[in-house]
């Protein structure tokens, strides 16, 4: 017992050291992006490498906003990501509630069929998706980006796993009192799903905010581009404005960092209660 108690502080320090090394490895690219975004262009290609620049400047950001419609691209990203997240969370919650608490014919087979779609690469369904949005007359509009992401198999799976932890007796008591399934969902199930909603909002918003390939395919007007797509304007054929590129990348990832910090507590609770490891 005495030996175990003496070794316990050593184990703690080893864990702290390992976690610190992992954190530094993950934060270092973000640090480099931040430094390059505020470094003058003349210092980026002077033949020397410094982890701390000799001087800081905001010229990269000023040039960015002066040359490109960054505010329009930012509004486009917020619009597309917000609508997609709202639709995705709503549909996934309703579907998860149906699979977790309702009884209907073929529920198990249908759920397995939905899960099986997670094994299909996104690139394999791009041509059918493109033909679908084109036939619906949505090509070149925000809806061509929003509609295909209105629901996800992982979101339905996550909602089902979380809602299975809600006691059935609570729902049966409400049915005895005459409550409909929709009323039970709105008044009982939904208030208990705050951690789940936070997780789904964060995952859906992060996926849509960072999406590059599909918006690039279906948005033909540069005025409708989102931030990830607009990053390609800063990349030339033979060179790139690395200061402006990192400044745009910083503006792109900053909202997600703020959102994750705000929803961090709910995010951990939602993943823990859904049974995911």
Long-range contacts (C-beta under 8 A, 24 or more apart in sequence): 30-253, 33-246, 33-249, 33-250, 34-246, 34-250, 36-242, 36-243, 36-246, 37-61, 37-243, 37-246, 37-247, 37-249, 37-250, 39-243, 40-243, 41-241, 41-243, 44-242, 44-243, 59-243, 60-241, 60-243, 60-244, 60-246, 60-247, 61-247, 63-244, 64-244, 64-247, 64-248, 68-230, 68-233, 68-234, 69-223, 70-230, 70-248, 70-251, 72-223, 73-225, 73-226, 73-227, 73-230, 74-227, 74-251, 76-142, 76-224, 76-225, 76-226, 76-227, 77-209, 77-226, 77-227, 77-228, 77-252, 79-142, 80-142, 80-145, 80-146, 80-208, 80-215, 80-226, 81-205, 81-208, 81-209, 81-226, 82-205, 83-142, 83-146, 84-145, 84-146, 84-149, 84-150, 84-204, 84-208, 85-201, 85-204, 85-205, 85-208, 87-146, 87-149, 87-150, 87-151, 88-149, 88-150, 88-151, 88-152, 88-155, 88-200, 88-204, 89-155, 89-197, 89-200, 89-201, 89-204, 91-150, 91-151, 91-155, 92-151, 92-152, 92-155, 92-156, 92-158, 92-159, 92-200, 93-159, 93-190, 93-193, 93-196, 93-197, 93-200, 94-185, 95-151, 95-156, 95-159, 95-160, 96-155, 96-156, 96-157, 96-158, 96-159, 96-160, 96-162, 96-163, 97-159, 97-163, 97-185, 97-189, 99-156, 99-160, 100-159, 100-160, 100-161, 100-163, 100-164, 100-166, 101-163, 101-166, 101-168, 101-171, 101-189, 102-181, 111-156, 111-160, 114-153, 114-156, 114-157, 115-153, 115-157, 117-153, 118-153, 118-154, 118-157, 126-213, 126-214, 126-217, 129-214, 130-217, 130-218, 133-218, 138-218, 139-218, 139-220, 140-218, 140-219, 140-220, 140-221, 140-224, 141-224, 142-219, 142-224, 144-218, 144-219, 145-208, 145-211, 145-214, 145-215, 145-218, 145-219, 145-226, 148-214, 149-204, 149-207, 149-208, 149-211, 152-204, 154-203, 155-200, 155-203, 155-204, 158-196, 158-199, 158-200, 158-203, 158-274, 158-276, 159-193, 159-196, 159-200, 161-274, 161-275, 161-276, 162-193, 162-195, 162-196, 162-270, 162-273, 162-274, 163-189, 163-193, 163-196, 165-273, 166-192, 194-266, 195-266, 195-267, 195-269, 195-270, 195-273, 196-270, 196-273, 196-274, 197-266, 197-270, 198-263, 198-266, 198-267, 198-269, 198-270, 199-263, 199-266, 199-267, 199-270, 199-271, 199-274, 200-270, 201-263, 202-259, 202-260, 202-263, 202-267, 205-256, 205-259, 206-256, 209-252, 209-255, 209-256, 210-252, 210-256, 227-251, 227-252, 228-252
